[in-house]
Amino acid sequence: MQIYWTKINKIIEETPEVKTYLLDCPEDFTWEEGAHTHLALEGFNAGEKPNRSLVRHMSISTLPHENSIGITTRIKEQCSEYKTILRTLEVGSDVALFKTHSNVPLKREDKNVYLLSSGVGLATFRPLVLDYLNRADNVNQIHSLNIDSSKDFLFKDVFESAPDKKFTSQFVDYREGYYEEVKNLAADKDGLFYVVGSDEFLAQNIEVLFEQGIHPKQIMLDKHEQTLSKFLSVDASV
Ligand SMILES: Cc1cc2nc3c(=O)[nH]c(=O)nc-3n(C[C@H](O)[C@H](O)[C@H](O)COP(=O)(O)OP(=O)(O)OC[C@H]3O[C@@H](n4cnc5c(N)ncnc54)[C@H](O)[C@@H]3O)c2cc1C
């Protein structure tokens, strides 16, 4: 396993609780839209076994042409040891990346794409939208629906509806409105539905999508094959 040590080059305060850490891009480090990586803090591999409390999965919120690896995360006042340390890091601090992979690249299958996310889940979708806005080939249109009860919606510069580019972005701040809208979107029986958020959020979205007659093959989750089939088995939603 290759470990890439790199440095933070910028910290963006997206909202009072959400920060984006921009990291220098190591020379041979590359990734696809929708990728996640493991972001590890100094000391994680100091002992015999890796210290898991210093490692988290994180999506990459940028594209390679932006020349930085973006990691966007929410840090609440009451937080884990990992986030407590992350919060103290500054420009120039070292972090490590490893096992980077995309389970949710943008499918170019001449379909309508629906991006359903909760909170910072939108970070996973930012590169998909940028990729689409740059090159719309074989994607009919994209609709993003994000729920964030904090009402501090993220990446408003990218997630702004652009009718000429067939991109629509919708933000809601309450659950009932969110799931009502998911039902409306699922009226498109041929669409591709990407879902990013907590496991509970995934399960609830899948349940609604199944109820509306959406097939498991139309649902994309940032999960490995084995976990994916557990989430998307028809039994899981009953
Ligand atoms: C494929 C994938 C991609 C992901 N991408 C992202 C991403 O882009 N951005 C992102 O932010 N997360 C992402 N996650 C989730 C991420 O890995 C973490 O699980 C998440 O950020 C929470 O980490 P944590 O250290 O805050 O909480 P954890 O230690 O994982 O604990 C879970 C919850 O308990 C609470 N908690 C933990 N310790 C304490 C404490 N001492 N006091 C009070 N509360 C506590 C935390 O608030 C948290 O809500 C991703 C996960 C996966 C699997």
PDBQT file of the ligand as one rigid body, heavy atoms in Angstrom, charges set to zero:
ROOT
HETATM    1  C1  LIG A 301     -16.614   6.522   1.467  1.00  0.00    +0.000 C 
HETATM    2  C2  LIG A 301     -16.740   7.554   2.572  1.00  0.00    +0.000 A 
HETATM    3  C3  LIG A 301     -16.532   8.893   2.275  1.00  0.00    +0.000 A 
HETATM    4  C4  LIG A 301     -16.643   9.867   3.287  1.00  0.00    +0.000 A 
HETATM    5  N1  LIG A 301     -16.438  11.184   2.964  1.00  0.00    +0.000 NA
HETATM    6  C5  LIG A 301     -16.518  12.120   3.942  1.00  0.00    +0.000 A 
HETATM    7  C6  LIG A 301     -16.272  13.494   3.651  1.00  0.00    +0.000 A 
HETATM    8  O1  LIG A 301     -15.980  13.873   2.509  1.00  0.00    +0.000 OA
HETATM    9  N2  LIG A 301     -16.364  14.380   4.654  1.00  0.00    +0.000 N 
HETATM   10  C7  LIG A 301     -16.681  13.985   5.933  1.00  0.00    +0.000 A 
HETATM   11  O2  LIG A 301     -16.740  14.849   6.811  1.00  0.00    +0.000 OA
HETATM   12  N3  LIG A 301     -16.902  12.710   6.242  1.00  0.00    +0.000 NA
HETATM   13  C8  LIG A 301     -16.831  11.773   5.288  1.00  0.00    +0.000 A 
HETATM   14  N4  LIG A 301     -17.060  10.454   5.595  1.00  0.00    +0.000 N 
HETATM   15  C9  LIG A 301     -17.357  10.093   6.999  1.00  0.00    +0.000 C 
HETATM   16  C10 LIG A 301     -16.056  10.138   7.809  1.00  0.00    +0.000 C 
HETATM   17  O3  LIG A 301     -15.252   9.011   7.495  1.00  0.00    +0.000 OA
HETATM   18  C11 LIG A 301     -16.327  10.166   9.324  1.00  0.00    +0.000 C 
HETATM   19  O4  LIG A 301     -17.009   9.004   9.723  1.00  0.00    +0.000 OA
HETATM   20  C12 LIG A 301     -17.166  11.380   9.722  1.00  0.00    +0.000 C 
HETATM   21  O5  LIG A 301     -16.576  12.566   9.221  1.00  0.00    +0.000 OA
HETATM   22  C13 LIG A 301     -17.276  11.468  11.219  1.00  0.00    +0.000 C 
HETATM   23  O6  LIG A 301     -16.004  11.412  11.793  1.00  0.00    +0.000 OA
HETATM   24  P1  LIG A 301     -15.746  11.841  13.273  1.00  0.00    +0.000 P 
HETATM   25  O7  LIG A 301     -14.328  11.610  13.575  1.00  0.00    +0.000 OA
HETATM   26  O8  LIG A 301     -16.303  13.204  13.476  1.00  0.00    +0.000 OA
HETATM   27  O9  LIG A 301     -16.730  10.939  14.104  1.00  0.00    +0.000 OA
HETATM   28  P2  LIG A 301     -16.599   9.399  14.519  1.00  0.00    +0.000 P 
HETATM   29  O10 LIG A 301     -15.478   9.182  15.484  1.00  0.00    +0.000 OA
HETATM   30  O11 LIG A 301     -16.611   8.596  13.296  1.00  0.00    +0.000 OA
HETATM   31  O12 LIG A 301     -17.946   9.284  15.357  1.00  0.00    +0.000 OA
HETATM   32  C14 LIG A 301     -19.276   9.326  14.804  1.00  0.00    +0.000 C 
HETATM   33  C15 LIG A 301     -20.111  10.443  15.481  1.00  0.00    +0.000 C 
HETATM   34  O13 LIG A 301     -19.900  10.527  16.881  1.00  0.00    +0.000 OA
HETATM   35  C16 LIG A 301     -19.596  11.869  17.288  1.00  0.00    +0.000 C 
HETATM   36  N5  LIG A 301     -18.450  11.835  18.235  1.00  0.00    +0.000 N 
HETATM   37  C17 LIG A 301     -17.343  11.081  18.144  1.00  0.00    +0.000 A 
HETATM   38  N6  LIG A 301     -16.520  11.291  19.195  1.00  0.00    +0.000 NA
HETATM   39  C18 LIG A 301     -17.140  12.220  19.949  1.00  0.00    +0.000 A 
HETATM   40  C19 LIG A 301     -16.812  12.867  21.173  1.00  0.00    +0.000 A 
HETATM   41  N7  LIG A 301     -15.666  12.592  21.820  1.00  0.00    +0.000 N 
HETATM   42  N8  LIG A 301     -17.663  13.775  21.663  1.00  0.00    +0.000 NA
HETATM   43  C20 LIG A 301     -18.818  14.065  21.035  1.00  0.00    +0.000 A 
HETATM   44  N9  LIG A 301     -19.197  13.478  19.888  1.00  0.00    +0.000 NA
HETATM   45  C21 LIG A 301     -18.371  12.569  19.357  1.00  0.00    +0.000 A 
HETATM   46  C22 LIG A 301     -19.196  12.642  16.044  1.00  0.00    +0.000 C 
HETATM   47  O14 LIG A 301     -19.757  13.952  16.046  1.00  0.00    +0.000 OA
HETATM   48  C23 LIG A 301     -19.785  11.817  14.905  1.00  0.00    +0.000 C 
HETATM   49  O15 LIG A 301     -20.979  12.401  14.460  1.00  0.00    +0.000 OA
HETATM   50  C24 LIG A 301     -16.959   9.471   4.617  1.00  0.00    +0.000 A 
HETATM   51  C25 LIG A 301     -17.152   8.116   4.900  1.00  0.00    +0.000 A 
HETATM   52  C26 LIG A 301     -17.054   7.172   3.888  1.00  0.00    +0.000 A 
HETATM   53  C27 LIG A 301     -17.260   5.720   4.241  1.00  0.00    +0.000 C 
ENDROOT
TORSDOF 0
